[in-house]
Amino acid sequence: MRCSRKQGCPSTGPQGRLVKKRQYVRHPGPSRRTYADSLLPVAYDSFLEEAATVMQPRHHRMLRKLLDFRFDRRAIRYNLPANRLKMIEQEIRRRASWLLK
């Protein structure tokens, strides 16, 4: 018997697991930090390394403010879930601290 998508038949998801349409399955794997670090450019110099070499005292002052950066949760303009905003905040703080070293 053949299954069509209109009938809502399960399809094979990542790693051969059966999942229903639009159902997301979390897999244990590398952390988000490892993933973000792997996205550094290969063909040219890293922006963070170049920025660290040309930073002036005024840039240090601005970056220190980012160490406790938080999105305004009451603002309507962020159309993202709270956990996504939290991950972005953590990454901004982590990169600001890396540049200040």
C-alpha positions as CSV (number, residue, x, y, z in Angstrom):
1,M,0.0,0.0,0.0
2,R,1.4,3.4,-1.0
3,C,1.2,6.3,1.3
4,S,0.6,9.9,0.2
5,R,1.6,13.0,2.1
6,K,-2.1,14.1,2.2
7,Q,-2.8,11.0,4.3
8,G,-0.3,12.1,6.9
9,C,2.0,9.1,6.6
10,P,5.2,9.2,8.5
11,S,8.3,10.0,6.5
12,T,11.9,9.0,7.2
13,G,13.6,11.8,9.1
14,P,17.3,12.3,9.9
15,Q,19.2,9.2,10.8
16,G,16.4,7.0,9.5
17,R,13.9,7.7,12.3
18,L,10.3,7.8,11.4
19,V,8.8,11.2,12.1
20,K,5.5,12.8,11.2
21,K,5.5,15.8,8.9
22,R,6.8,19.0,10.6
23,Q,7.9,17.2,13.7
24,Y,11.3,18.1,14.9
25,V,13.5,15.5,16.6
26,R,16.4,16.7,18.7
27,H,19.6,14.6,18.3
28,P,22.5,14.7,20.8
29,G,25.4,16.2,19.0
30,P,28.0,19.0,19.2
31,S,27.0,22.0,21.3
32,R,25.9,25.3,19.7
33,R,29.2,26.8,20.7
34,T,31.1,24.2,18.8
35,Y,28.8,24.7,15.8
36,A,29.3,28.5,16.0
37,D,33.1,28.2,16.3
38,S,33.1,25.9,13.2
39,L,31.6,28.6,11.1
40,L,34.7,30.7,11.1
41,P,35.9,31.6,7.6
42,V,38.4,29.4,5.9
43,A,39.3,31.5,2.8
44,Y,40.0,34.7,4.7
45,D,40.9,36.1,8.1
46,S,38.4,35.8,10.9
47,F,36.5,39.0,11.6
48,L,36.9,38.6,15.4
49,E,40.7,38.3,15.2
50,E,41.0,41.3,12.8
51,A,38.7,43.3,15.0
52,A,40.8,42.5,18.1
53,T,43.9,43.8,16.4
54,V,42.4,47.2,15.4
55,M,40.4,48.0,18.5
56,Q,40.8,51.3,20.2
57,P,39.9,52.3,23.8
58,R,36.5,53.6,22.7
59,H,35.7,50.2,21.3
60,H,36.7,48.6,24.6
61,R,34.3,50.9,26.4
62,M,31.4,49.9,24.0
63,L,32.2,46.2,24.3
64,R,32.2,46.4,28.1
65,K,28.6,47.4,27.9
66,L,27.8,44.3,25.9
67,L,29.1,42.0,28.7
68,D,25.7,42.3,30.4
69,F,23.6,42.6,27.2
70,R,19.9,41.7,27.4
71,F,17.1,42.1,25.0
72,D,14.1,44.0,26.2
73,R,11.5,41.2,26.7
74,R,8.6,43.6,26.7
75,A,9.4,44.8,23.2
76,I,7.1,43.4,20.5
77,R,9.6,43.8,17.7
78,Y,11.4,40.5,18.5
79,N,9.4,37.8,16.9
80,L,11.5,35.0,18.5
81,P,10.9,32.6,21.3
82,A,12.4,33.4,24.7
83,N,14.9,30.5,24.5
84,R,16.2,31.8,21.2
85,L,16.7,35.3,22.5
86,K,18.6,33.8,25.5
87,M,20.9,31.9,23.2
88,I,21.6,35.1,21.1
89,E,22.3,37.1,24.3
90,Q,24.8,34.4,25.5
91,E,26.6,34.4,22.2
92,I,26.8,38.3,22.1
93,R,28.2,38.2,25.7
94,R,30.7,35.4,24.8
95,R,32.0,37.2,21.7
96,A,32.3,40.5,23.5
97,S,34.3,38.9,26.3
98,W,36.5,37.2,23.8
99,L,37.3,40.5,22.1
100,L,38.1,42.2,25.4
101,K,40.8,39.6,26.2
